[in-house]
Amino acid sequence: MANYPQLDDQVGVWKLKDVNDAVTGGYWRNAGSRAVESTGSGLLDQFNMTSSGSATTFGNLASGKTEKGALGNFTRGVYTGSNGAATNIDYIEMASDGNSADFGDATVGRGMPAAFSNSIRGVTGGGRTPSSSNVIDYLTINSTGNSVDFGDLTVARMGLNGCSSPTRGLFVGGTSPEANVIDFVEISTTGNATDFGDLSTTRWYNAVSSSSTRGITMGGNPSYTTAIDFMTIASQGNSTDFGDTSEARISLSGTSNSVRSFMLGGQRGSDSNASDTIDTIVIANGGTATDFGDLPLVNGFKSSATSQSHGGLNEGYQGTRIPPIPMGGGSGDRALFMGGGLFPGTNSTVIDFVTISTQGNANDFGDVTTARRAGASLGGTIRGIFGGGYTPTSQNVIDYVNFAAKGNAADFGNLTSARYGIGALANSTRGIFAGNGSPNKEVMDYIEIATTGNASDFGNLSAQRQAIGGGGSTTRGVFSQGFKHPALINVIDYVTISSVGNATDFGDASVSRRSSTAASSSTRMVIGGGITPSVSDVIDYITISSTGNATDFGDLSSARYEMGAASNDIRAVFSAGVTSAAVNNVIDFISIASTGNAADFGDMSSSRSQFGNSASNGHGGLSTTDFSQNLTATPDRGVFAMGHTPSKLASVDFVTISSDGNATDFHDMTLARIDAGSASNKTIAVFAGGDSGSTSNVIDSMIMASTGNGTDFGDLSTAKSQSSQGIAANQVRGIFGCGYVAGSGAENRIDFITFSTASNVTDFGDRSTNDGLRSAGSCSSSTRAFFAGGRGPSGNANVIDFITISTTGNASDFGDQTVERRYLAGCASATRGTFAGGRGPATYENVIDYITMASAGNAADFGDLSSGVQSPASVSNATRGLYNLGGVPSGKSNAIEKITIASTGDAADFGDLTVAKANASSGSTAHGGLQ
């Protein structure tokens, strides 16, 4: 999917269909919804502005406690000034909870300044030095450094506040002297402020916020007012009374999105006590503010707040700014922790996973092939790979899983020698395992991630060692530290991943240690924990593109070693490991671009250690701008899976639908079978049930871009075969229509799965007929799925049913086919569905019908296949449909025929499968449900 258009990114073409898929599928990010407040105690709180509820802890300020001004953009919040007239400027990364870091210094030390921003520049004005100040500074939000002089206010004052549109900022109210003054500046320029107008009353210690067009001032002194005024930012003039806060307060803070304004904390006039109240009003309407939620702590003294979607950033999304969705291979967000040690002396097969950007406990993903500890993992864009380990003998086994589909690992191949205590790293194509080889401990092996097979020799580390960490960028890999008994080693080496050869010295870590672990963004690698020989909590970092010694980053939440570590390009997580006392299950996280101590992320499913490096599909070795790494290898790949010759097959063939030619062998599914149900989206194909000699409840899946074998996805509610043939799915859901249950006959139940979550099927509803129908044909648009024909107790049917994919419920009658038949298949473009072949009452049919999917009605004749067939298989893209003929009167056929879906006419030759077969299943990355 392409990135979405924004004020700063207005290049490209965006399909409303893709936007809808993202929203309904849950991968449209709820972006711009976060607001962060700095309290009088130095605590940072955050809350979601799109849904009412209480705030939660974000982190702590690094410097200063009260009297800060707050500004920010989508990615950063910046807090400037402090009580005691400090010059400190701190910043936070809005996407990641944690403590603030140093940004730089203001031109003058002050407290109680006003602050506002657009997406690029932040502006701060006025404040207490301790006398009132008229100084206006500015800074560039996405950099760090000292602020620069902008100009002067019209009147020196403190206790004022600010708000902005994307182009203009307002300085509102203030005291010393008491003022009703409103000043303005144009944010992109420099110079002195200009008089804008006056407030309805003198106001200071008030809260101020804005949409992109309207500024709001709320509460404040004198006399603990409840008044809310508004200003039209583009037009100079006085403020207008707008409504009232729920309670009279001063020293409250304000922030907003483009729809709502929020008032946070403060000191109540009723009892002079601090308040934990969050109020809100709709900026366009005004009126009396209503309760939204509560702060975690009462906050009564000069707090400040900013958000990801305030008026200075508004881009027309009504409260939720949509960021570019990362699209390259490294845009993944899943980390896998594979195997490990369960002390005393036992090993684990468990694979846990976390979503790196979202704090929480780890969940079960599946199991590795052999219980072992002290191996190492690496990740490409599609696969996670686990190599080596100890069982209690050294292992050379390499396993792999597909990140997108939970399930057990499969065999990849072998290392060049059995070993444990190794390090690992990868870019999008190549993975490297290093250390502790036999007989030498400096050996490095490499694999090509997209294939399977044994590892090859890469070269040697600069020093023999084991228990090392690894990470890197898209071009450079770095291995850190370790030991060769009994000596600890602080050496850091690097290699160029694309070129085999020996490692080169990079520098040294801050302290010699072993059993540390490492993770990386595209620019920085972090190394955490280990034994020095005491257990260490130290986190170091290096800049990957340079050379030199590591620098102190901060500390883990507790000293430990033999942890797992994984990352995306923003955040690193450190999992479990051994403390001085015991194995634990703690997961910590850090923001890689900053420095500071780690914070709690959640817990592993069990206390484990000896992970080595862990795998992710978003680490720094995987570019988010390299679109060749996308999960779909071709935009219109079709697969023909399993079937029989008459021997039952597990094999899968693939074709590029837009290019005539023969199919290529792809890989194998978990079970040889016929008549399995089919569903696919742009990334994954899922096959359900079928007949492997007996009816099966197995659901397995395959990654459409990968040549690896299929993996377990879940189970049907009951073993069955002869589900509808064709692809009924959109990007979010796959649908399996009816089928045959041994001992019960045909059933009319419709099931569905959600592609993003490997699990058992869920009941959707029933077909419109009371008779169960098996061996129907199916196809779909992005909103509707269709089932045509089939066989029930009364014989063949000509009925066509449809469902709305995003809902649940029984199917409705759409119309009728031109002929009654079973064992047919269907395929579709975005607007037209076709159904072909099948077994009539006495003959193999060659008929192709079509329907217009948006309009109910009977099917019309499209043309003919070259032969009468039964049990064909079908795939499609936006324009072309392909049918493997399957069963023909003379036996089985390998022929593939093509149609142009928007026209009519007979099918023409496309090419051949690798083997003649029938009763196959199918998948496509571009069928009608994905248009």
Secondary structure as GFF3:
##gff-version 3
##sequence-region A 1 931
A	DSSP	alpha_helix	16	25	.	.	.	ID=ss1
A	DSSP	beta_strand	34	38	.	.	.	ID=ss2
A	DSSP	beta_strand	43	48	.	.	.	ID=ss3
A	DSSP	beta_strand	56	60	.	.	.	ID=ss4
A	DSSP	beta_strand	69	72	.	.	.	ID=ss5
A	DSSP	beta_strand	76	80	.	.	.	ID=ss6
A	DSSP	beta_strand	88	93	.	.	.	ID=ss7
A	DSSP	beta_strand	101	105	.	.	.	ID=ss8
A	DSSP	beta_strand	114	117	.	.	.	ID=ss9
A	DSSP	beta_strand	121	125	.	.	.	ID=ss10
A	DSSP	beta_strand	133	140	.	.	.	ID=ss11
A	DSSP	beta_strand	148	157	.	.	.	ID=ss12
A	DSSP	beta_strand	161	164	.	.	.	ID=ss13
A	DSSP	beta_strand	168	172	.	.	.	ID=ss14
A	DSSP	beta_strand	181	186	.	.	.	ID=ss15
A	DSSP	beta_strand	194	198	.	.	.	ID=ss16
A	DSSP	beta_strand	207	210	.	.	.	ID=ss17
A	DSSP	beta_strand	214	218	.	.	.	ID=ss18
A	DSSP	beta_strand	227	232	.	.	.	ID=ss19
A	DSSP	beta_strand	240	244	.	.	.	ID=ss20
A	DSSP	beta_strand	249	250	.	.	.	ID=ss21
A	DSSP	beta_strand	253	256	.	.	.	ID=ss22
A	DSSP	beta_strand	260	264	.	.	.	ID=ss23
A	DSSP	beta_strand	267	268	.	.	.	ID=ss24
A	DSSP	beta_strand	275	282	.	.	.	ID=ss25
A	DSSP	beta_strand	287	288	.	.	.	ID=ss26
A	DSSP	beta_strand	290	299	.	.	.	ID=ss27
A	DSSP	beta_strand	304	307	.	.	.	ID=ss28
A	DSSP	three_ten_helix	311	313	.	.	.	ID=ss29
A	DSSP	three_ten_helix	329	331	.	.	.	ID=ss30
A	DSSP	beta_strand	334	338	.	.	.	ID=ss31
A	DSSP	beta_strand	341	342	.	.	.	ID=ss32
A	DSSP	beta_strand	346	347	.	.	.	ID=ss33
A	DSSP	beta_strand	350	355	.	.	.	ID=ss34
A	DSSP	beta_strand	363	367	.	.	.	ID=ss35
A	DSSP	beta_strand	376	379	.	.	.	ID=ss36
A	DSSP	beta_strand	383	387	.	.	.	ID=ss37
A	DSSP	beta_strand	397	402	.	.	.	ID=ss38
A	DSSP	beta_strand	410	414	.	.	.	ID=ss39
A	DSSP	beta_strand	423	426	.	.	.	ID=ss40
A	DSSP	beta_strand	430	434	.	.	.	ID=ss41
A	DSSP	beta_strand	443	448	.	.	.	ID=ss42
A	DSSP	beta_strand	456	460	.	.	.	ID=ss43
A	DSSP	beta_strand	469	472	.	.	.	ID=ss44
A	DSSP	beta_strand	476	484	.	.	.	ID=ss45
A	DSSP	beta_strand	487	496	.	.	.	ID=ss46
A	DSSP	beta_strand	504	508	.	.	.	ID=ss47
A	DSSP	beta_strand	517	520	.	.	.	ID=ss48
A	DSSP	beta_strand	524	528	.	.	.	ID=ss49
A	DSSP	beta_strand	538	543	.	.	.	ID=ss50
A	DSSP	beta_strand	551	555	.	.	.	ID=ss51
A	DSSP	beta_strand	564	567	.	.	.	ID=ss52
A	DSSP	beta_strand	571	578	.	.	.	ID=ss53
A	DSSP	beta_strand	583	591	.	.	.	ID=ss54
A	DSSP	beta_strand	599	603	.	.	.	ID=ss55
A	DSSP	beta_strand	612	613	.	.	.	ID=ss56
A	DSSP	beta_strand	615	616	.	.	.	ID=ss57
A	DSSP	three_ten_helix	627	629	.	.	.	ID=ss58
A	DSSP	beta_strand	637	641	.	.	.	ID=ss59
A	DSSP	beta_strand	651	656	.	.	.	ID=ss60
A	DSSP	beta_strand	664	668	.	.	.	ID=ss61
A	DSSP	beta_strand	677	680	.	.	.	ID=ss62
A	DSSP	beta_strand	684	688	.	.	.	ID=ss63
A	DSSP	beta_strand	698	703	.	.	.	ID=ss64
A	DSSP	beta_strand	711	715	.	.	.	ID=ss65
A	DSSP	beta_strand	733	741	.	.	.	ID=ss66
A	DSSP	beta_strand	745	754	.	.	.	ID=ss67
A	DSSP	beta_strand	762	766	.	.	.	ID=ss68
A	DSSP	beta_strand	777	780	.	.	.	ID=ss69
A	DSSP	beta_strand	784	788	.	.	.	ID=ss70
A	DSSP	beta_strand	791	792	.	.	.	ID=ss71
A	DSSP	beta_strand	795	804	.	.	.	ID=ss72
A	DSSP	beta_strand	812	821	.	.	.	ID=ss73
A	DSSP	beta_strand	825	828	.	.	.	ID=ss74
A	DSSP	beta_strand	832	836	.	.	.	ID=ss75
A	DSSP	beta_strand	845	852	.	.	.	ID=ss76
A	DSSP	beta_strand	860	869	.	.	.	ID=ss77
A	DSSP	beta_strand	873	876	.	.	.	ID=ss78
A	DSSP	beta_strand	880	888	.	.	.	ID=ss79
A	DSSP	beta_strand	891	900	.	.	.	ID=ss80
A	DSSP	beta_strand	908	917	.	.	.	ID=ss81
A	DSSP	beta_strand	921	924	.	.	.	ID=ss82
A	DSSP	three_ten_helix	928	930	.	.	.	ID=ss83
###
